[in-house]
Amino acid sequence: MKIERIHRISTVVKMKNHRDYSNAKSGDFNAAQSLIWETIQDNSIFENLSGFVCPVMKPKGNQIPLALAQHMALSSKLTLCDSVFLQHASHGSSMVERLYYQPYFSGKVKPGNYIIVDDVYTTGQTLKSLKNYLERNGAVVTSAWCLGSGPSTFFEPNRLMIKMLLAKFPSISNYFDIDALTVPQIEYLLRLSSINRLWQLHSDNQLALSFA
């Protein structure tokens, strides 16, 4: 099922300014619960939701997505799915780094409709990978939610956007799985002058990281 936009609940600024943000990101679930309960003012936005809610969940580290998913389950007819985990891998902060980032999920998936959840939506690479993992294992992903996001909440590209990408870079499928790309990623690619420019940026970035 195609998801055009992410549901944004609050703002990144409000989340990061919360007193418990650092502890929640570091793995303190109680801090994450406090952040979520004090950030979300209107629980009625969840009351008609049903099915499963699956957060981007790591074996250790950031607990905000799990706390958000639990909060959504308590405020709706959703059932928390806490059996799917993102295997830890650093994705970096730049768009180039995130384009080459390959999130990997593992865990049991029960049949049914799913809502996927993350704390922040930027490129959407992690949420897209979670969606693909759930769907490969028999689930139907109906929507995606986040606490805060960048300027845009558009998620999966329409046909026109994909046609524009292929028209500008006919060989793009040699570099990326087009079906795995999100709207922010395609918008970034369309701003580049060439694929060689992307590779140069990636190479320069890797060189800088090796000396960091």
C-alpha positions as CSV (number, residue, x, y, z in Angstrom):
1,M,0.0,0.0,0.0
2,K,1.4,3.4,-1.0
3,I,1.8,6.0,1.7
4,E,1.9,9.5,0.3
5,R,2.7,11.5,3.5
6,I,3.9,10.9,7.0
7,H,1.6,11.9,9.9
8,R,3.6,14.5,12.0
9,I,2.5,14.8,15.6
10,S,4.7,17.6,17.0
11,T,8.0,19.3,16.1
12,V,11.6,18.4,16.3
13,V,12.4,21.6,18.2
14,K,9.8,20.8,20.9
15,M,11.2,17.2,21.2
16,K,14.8,18.3,21.4
17,N,14.1,21.0,24.0
18,H,12.5,18.6,26.4
19,R,14.5,18.0,29.5
20,D,14.5,14.2,29.0
21,Y,15.5,14.2,25.4
22,S,19.2,13.3,25.8
23,N,18.4,10.5,28.3
24,A,15.6,9.1,26.0
25,K,18.0,9.1,23.0
26,S,20.6,7.3,25.2
27,G,18.3,4.4,26.1
28,D,16.3,5.5,29.1
29,F,12.7,4.3,28.5
30,N,11.2,6.2,31.4
31,A,12.7,9.4,30.1
32,A,11.2,8.6,26.6
33,Q,7.8,8.0,28.2
34,S,8.0,11.3,30.0
35,L,9.0,13.1,26.8
36,I,6.1,11.6,24.9
37,W,3.4,12.1,27.5
38,E,4.4,15.8,27.9
39,T,4.9,16.5,24.2
40,I,1.6,15.0,22.9
41,Q,-1.3,17.2,23.9
42,D,-4.2,15.6,22.0
43,N,-4.6,11.9,22.3
44,S,-7.8,11.9,20.3
45,I,-5.8,11.8,17.1
46,F,-5.1,8.1,17.8
47,E,-8.5,6.9,19.0
48,N,-9.7,5.6,15.7
49,L,-6.5,3.7,14.8
50,S,-6.5,-0.1,14.8
51,G,-4.2,-3.0,13.8
52,F,-0.6,-3.1,14.9
53,V,1.8,-0.3,15.6
54,C,5.5,-1.0,14.9
55,P,8.2,1.4,16.0
56,V,11.7,1.7,14.6
57,M,13.2,-0.1,17.5
58,K,16.8,-0.8,18.4
59,P,18.1,-3.5,20.8
60,K,19.7,-0.5,22.7
61,G,19.8,3.2,22.3
62,N,17.0,5.6,21.3
63,Q,13.7,4.7,23.1
64,I,11.5,7.5,21.7
65,P,10.0,5.5,18.8
66,L,9.0,2.7,21.2
67,A,7.6,5.1,23.8
68,L,5.6,6.8,21.0
69,A,4.2,3.5,19.7
70,Q,3.3,2.4,23.2
71,H,1.5,5.7,23.8
72,M,-0.4,5.3,20.5
73,A,-1.5,1.8,21.5
74,L,-2.7,3.0,24.9
75,S,-4.8,5.7,23.3
76,S,-6.3,3.6,20.5
77,K,-7.2,0.0,19.4
78,L,-3.7,-0.6,18.2
79,T,-1.6,-3.5,19.4
80,L,2.1,-2.8,20.0
81,C,4.5,-4.8,17.8
82,D,7.7,-5.1,19.8
83,S,9.2,-8.1,18.0
84,V,10.9,-6.3,15.1
85,F,14.3,-4.7,15.6
86,L,16.6,-2.4,13.6
87,Q,20.0,-3.9,13.6
88,H,22.4,-1.1,14.7
89,A,24.3,0.6,11.9
90,S,25.4,4.2,11.8
91,H,23.8,6.2,9.0
92,G,25.5,9.5,9.4
93,S,23.9,12.9,9.1
94,S,24.3,14.1,5.5
95,M,21.9,13.2,2.7
96,V,24.7,11.5,0.8
97,E,25.5,9.2,3.8
98,R,21.8,8.4,4.2
99,L,21.4,7.5,0.5
100,Y,24.0,4.8,0.9
101,Y,22.7,3.7,4.3
102,Q,21.1,0.3,4.2
103,P,18.9,-0.3,7.3
104,Y,18.4,-4.0,8.2
105,F,15.4,-5.3,10.3
106,S,14.8,-8.7,11.8
107,G,12.1,-10.3,13.9
108,K,8.7,-11.9,13.8
109,V,5.8,-10.3,11.9
110,K,2.2,-11.3,12.5
111,P,-0.3,-11.0,9.7
112,G,-2.4,-7.8,9.8
113,N,-2.5,-4.1,9.1
114,Y,0.4,-2.0,10.5
115,I,1.3,1.6,11.3
116,I,5.0,2.3,11.4
117,V,6.5,4.9,13.8
118,D,9.8,6.8,14.2
119,D,10.8,9.8,16.3
120,V,12.0,12.0,13.5
121,Y,11.3,11.9,9.7
122,T,14.2,13.3,7.6
123,T,15.0,11.2,4.5
124,G,12.6,8.4,5.4
125,Q,15.1,5.7,4.6
126,T,14.6,3.8,7.9
127,L,10.8,4.0,7.8
128,K,10.9,2.9,4.1
129,S,13.1,-0.1,5.0
130,L,10.8,-1.0,7.9
131,K,7.7,-0.8,5.6
132,N,9.4,-3.1,3.1
133,Y,10.4,-5.6,5.7
134,L,6.9,-5.8,7.1
135,E,5.4,-6.1,3.7
136,R,7.8,-8.8,2.6
137,N,6.7,-10.8,5.7
138,G,3.0,-10.6,4.9
139,A,1.9,-7.4,6.6
140,V,0.0,-4.4,5.1
141,V,1.4,-1.0,6.1
142,T,-1.4,1.5,6.1
143,S,0.3,4.7,7.5
144,A,3.5,6.1,9.0
145,W,3.8,8.5,11.9
146,C,6.6,10.5,13.5
147,L,6.9,13.0,16.4
148,G,8.8,15.6,14.4
149,S,10.1,16.0,10.9
150,G,12.0,18.2,8.5
151,P,10.2,20.7,6.2
152,S,8.4,18.0,4.1
153,T,6.3,15.1,5.2
154,F,6.0,13.6,1.7
155,F,7.1,9.9,1.9
156,E,6.7,7.6,-1.1
157,P,7.1,9.2,-4.6
158,N,4.4,9.2,-7.3
159,R,4.9,8.1,-10.9
160,L,5.7,11.6,-12.1
161,M,8.6,12.0,-9.7
162,I,10.0,8.6,-10.7
163,K,9.7,9.5,-14.4
164,M,11.5,12.8,-13.8
165,L,14.3,10.9,-12.0
166,L,14.7,8.3,-14.8
167,A,14.6,11.1,-17.5
168,K,17.4,13.0,-15.8
169,F,19.5,9.9,-14.9
170,P,18.5,6.9,-17.1
171,S,21.1,4.7,-15.4
172,I,20.0,5.5,-11.9
173,S,18.8,1.9,-11.3
174,N,22.5,0.8,-11.6
175,Y,23.2,2.8,-8.4
176,F,20.0,2.6,-6.3
177,D,16.9,0.5,-6.0
178,I,14.3,3.0,-7.2
179,D,11.5,1.3,-5.3
180,A,13.4,1.9,-2.1
181,L,13.9,5.7,-2.6
182,T,11.7,8.2,-0.7
183,V,10.5,11.7,-1.8
184,P,13.3,13.6,0.1
185,Q,16.0,11.4,-1.5
186,I,14.6,11.8,-5.0
187,E,14.3,15.6,-4.5
188,Y,18.0,15.6,-3.5
189,L,19.0,13.5,-6.5
190,L,17.1,15.8,-8.9
191,R,19.1,18.7,-7.7
192,L,22.4,17.1,-8.6
193,S,24.1,17.9,-12.0
194,S,25.2,14.2,-12.5
195,I,25.5,10.8,-10.8
196,N,29.3,11.3,-10.9
197,R,28.8,14.3,-8.7
198,L,27.0,12.1,-6.1
199,W,29.8,9.6,-6.2
200,Q,32.4,12.4,-5.7
201,L,30.4,13.7,-2.7
202,H,30.2,10.2,-1.2
203,S,33.9,9.6,-1.8
204,D,34.9,12.9,-0.2
205,N,32.6,12.3,2.7
206,Q,34.1,8.8,3.3
207,L,37.6,10.3,3.1
208,A,36.8,12.9,5.7
209,L,35.3,10.3,8.0
210,S,38.5,8.2,7.8
211,F,40.5,11.1,9.1
212,A,38.0,12.2,11.8
